[in-house]
Amino acid sequence: MQSNTGILFRVDPATGATRTVDVPGHTFTNGDGLLLVGRTLYVVQNRLNQIAVVRLRPDGTAGQLTGLITDPHFDVPTTVAAAFGRLYLPNARFTTPPTESTSYTVVAVRPR
């Protein structure tokens, strides 16, 4: 993931070689955390307060955007984990000046 351009890459773990993952008509600016569940890739777009849901081809070289997940409780989510049938995202709260009493939360949403 290249956050500023929104381009997804597939990396060969054996060689380190990369290639672009083609998702026609969509880029993933502000991309941050990634989670692959089977052939579904969840792309956290932190400052957009959303998760892009991409269905990948079996070889992982291309995919199709199948939806977006948003939640009013998102406050710049940065990564994602799956457990107990839900996706969990910590809020980084980059737009909130940190103090000793600043609270941070994790938001749970249903996957699609």
C-alpha positions in Angstrom: 0.0 0.0 0.0 1.3 3.4 -1.0 -0.8 5.7 1.1 -0.3 9.0 -0.8 -1.0 7.5 -4.2 -3.5 4.9 -3.1 -1.8 2.2 -5.1 -2.0 -1.4 -3.9 1.0 -3.7 -4.4 1.5 -7.5 -4.2 4.9 -8.5 -2.8 6.5 -11.8 -3.6 7.8 -12.9 -0.2 10.5 -15.1 -1.7 12.0 -12.4 -3.9 10.6 -9.1 -2.6 9.5 -8.2 -6.2 6.4 -6.1 -6.3 3.6 -5.6 -8.8 0.6 -3.4 -8.8 -2.8 -4.9 -7.9 -5.3 -3.7 -10.4 -8.6 -2.5 -9.0 -10.3 -0.7 -11.9 -11.7 2.7 -11.1 -10.5 2.8 -7.5 -7.4 3.9 -5.6 -6.9 3.7 -1.8 -5.6 7.1 -0.7 -4.8 7.3 3.0 -4.5 3.5 3.0 -3.1 2.2 6.3 -4.0 -1.2 7.7 -4.6 -4.2 5.5 -6.4 -7.4 6.4 -6.7 -10.4 4.0 -9.4 -12.9 4.9 -9.6 -15.6 2.1 -9.8 -13.5 -1.1 -11.4 -10.5 0.6 -9.0 -7.6 1.3 -10.0 -4.9 3.8 -8.1 -1.6 3.3 -8.4 0.9 6.1 -8.4 4.4 4.7 -7.5 6.3 7.9 -8.3 9.9 7.3 -11.3 9.0 5.1 -12.8 7.0 8.1 -13.6 4.0 6.0 -12.7 0.5 5.0 -12.6 -0.4 1.4 -13.6 -4.0 0.7 -11.9 -5.6 -2.3 -12.6 -9.1 -3.7 -9.3 -10.3 -5.1 -8.8 -12.7 -8.0 -7.4 -16.1 -6.9 -3.8 -15.0 -8.0 -4.1 -11.7 -6.1 -3.1 -9.6 -9.0 -6.4 -7.8 -9.5 -9.6 -7.2 -7.7 -12.9 -5.4 -7.6 -14.2 -3.0 -5.0 -17.3 -4.6 -3.5 -18.1 -2.0 -0.8 -17.2 0.5 1.8 -17.6 0.1 5.5 -18.0 3.3 7.6 -19.1 3.9 11.2 -19.8 7.2 13.0 -17.4 6.1 15.7 -14.4 6.0 13.4 -11.9 8.7 14.4 -9.0 8.0 12.0 -8.8 4.2 12.3 -5.3 3.0 11.5 -5.3 -0.8 11.3 -7.7 -3.7 11.5 -8.0 -7.2 13.1 -10.7 -9.8 12.8 -12.1 -11.8 15.8 -15.4 -13.2 16.8 -17.1 -12.4 13.5 -16.2 -8.7 13.6 -13.5 -6.3 12.4 -11.8 -4.3 15.1 -10.2 -0.9 14.4 -8.3 1.3 16.9 -8.9 5.0 16.5 -5.6 7.0 16.3 -7.5 10.3 16.7 -4.8 12.2 14.8 -7.1 15.3 14.7 -7.3 15.4 18.5 -4.5 17.1 20.4 -3.3 14.4 22.9 -3.4 15.2 26.6 -3.1 13.1 29.7 -6.8 12.5 29.7 -7.3 11.9 25.9 -9.2 8.6 25.5 -8.7 6.1 22.7 -11.2 3.6 21.5 -11.5 0.5 19.4 -14.5 0.2 17.1 -16.1 -3.1 16.1 -17.9 -3.4 12.8 -19.4 -6.3 10.8 -17.4 -7.5 7.8 -18.9 -7.6 4.3 
